Amino acid sequence: EFEVPDSLISDRFVLFPISVKSSTLDYEAITSSTEHLKSVFGTNTQWPEGLTIEQNIKEIEIHEEYFKNRNAFAYSVFTPDKTEIIGCVYINPSYKKGYDASVIMWVRKTSFDKGLDDLLYFTVKDWLINVWPFSKIGFPGREISWEEWQSDL
């Protein structure tokens, strides 16, 4: 029954549900920061190394379907003028006992270097606490280590 937000607007970025319509911008954001992104998702992944545009489109289609079916919610993070994607936010059900949701987010390396990662994190965390119906949110790689998050799954 919860009405899933269709955006989050801030003066430094805007979030909209991920869409194939912006797959070129998404792919450019990912491939511009491959080494940086490998560190965001823990040590058990090489993503996005070797990612093709076709694979990226397929991944976005899956995210769109999950969003439509209310299974998980992926948002693209755009610049305020919506001409560039600077990151993504993934809100997923948690498989870790004691958590309602798992939230992973990233910004491209150039945005990270400008301090936007922390701003995105604190803005999204506040949004999730105040707008979404979660009791306990896990932020693996931020508030809980990947090792601890992945233990006892």
N, C-alpha and C positions, 0 to 999 in steps of 0.2 A: 504494500500500500504506500510505502514511502515514495515520494516523487523525487526521482534522481535528478540532481542539478544538471542543467545543460551547459553550464559555464561557471567559471570563477574569474572575476575581473579584478586586476590589481593595476597599479600605475606602472609596474615594470614588466608585467606579462599577463597573458590571458590563457585560460584553459578551455578547450572545447573537446568533445568526444572525438577520439581518433577516427580518421576517415580516409578511405582510399583516395578521395578527392585531393588530399594533400600528401599523397604517398611520395611524390618527388621531393617535397620539402622535408619530409620525415627521413627519407633515405639519405639526403644530403647531411642532415643533422647527425645521423648515426655514423656515416662513413667519415665525417670530418673529425670524429672523436673516438675512433676504434680502440686505441690503447687505453684511453681514459675510461671508456665504458666497461672494458673487461674487469676493471677494479670495482665497479659499482655492484655487480651481481655476484660477488663472492669468488672464491677460488676454484669452484667446480665448473666453470664455464669459459669458453673461448669466444662466446657471442660478443660482438657481432663480426668477428673475423671471418672473411670470406662471404659475407652476406651479399646476395644479389638483389637487384631491384625487384625481380620476380618473386623471390622468397619473401622480401619485405612486404610486398603487396598481399601475398597469401597470409602472412602473420597479421596484417592490418584487418583483412577480411574476417579472420577468426576473432580478433578483438571486437570488431563491429557486431558480430553475431552474439558474442558473450554479452555485450552491452545491451543489445536489443532484447535478449532473453533474461536480463538482470542477473547473470551469473558472475560477472566481473565487469569492472569499469576502467577503461583506459582513456586517458586524456592526453592530447597533444598540448604542449606548452608553446605558445606563440609569443612573438614580440607584440607590443601593444598595437602596432599598425597591421598586424596579421600577415606580414610579408615573409616571415622566417619562423621556422620551428626551432626552438632552443632546447627542447627536452620533452619528456613524457612523465606521466604519473600513472601508476598501475595500482588499482584498488581491487584486491582479490579476497575471496573467502580464505580464512586461515585454516590450515591443517594442523597448526600447533595448538595443543590444548591450552585453554585459558584465554585465547584471543578470538575476537570476532572477525577481524580483518588483518590482512597483510598489505602493507603499502610500500612500494618501491618507486623511487623517482630518480630521474637523472636530468642533467643539463649538459649541453655540449661543452667541450673543454674551454672554449673562449668565454662562455657565460660563467662557467665555474671560476675561471680566473678573475672575473669581475665581481665575484661574491654572490652571484644569483642562486647558487645551490642552497646556501643557508636561508636566504630569503624565501625561496620556493618551499623548502622544508617547513619553516615556521608558519608560513601563510597557509599551506595545505593542512598542516596539523591542526591549526586553529579552525579551519573550515570543516574538517572532519569531526572535530569535537563538538562544534556548535551547530552544524547543519545535518550531519549524517547520524543515523541511529545506532552507532556502535558503542559498546560498553568499554571494550579494551582493544586497542589497535597496536599491532606489532609493526615496527619499522626496522626490519632486518638490515644489518649493515650500518645502522645509525644508532638506535637505542638498544639494540641487542645484536651481539656478534652473529655473523653467519653460522659459525660453528655451533653456538648455543641454539640458534633458531632451527637449525637442521637436525639437532639431536632430538630423539624421542618423537619423531614425526609419525 
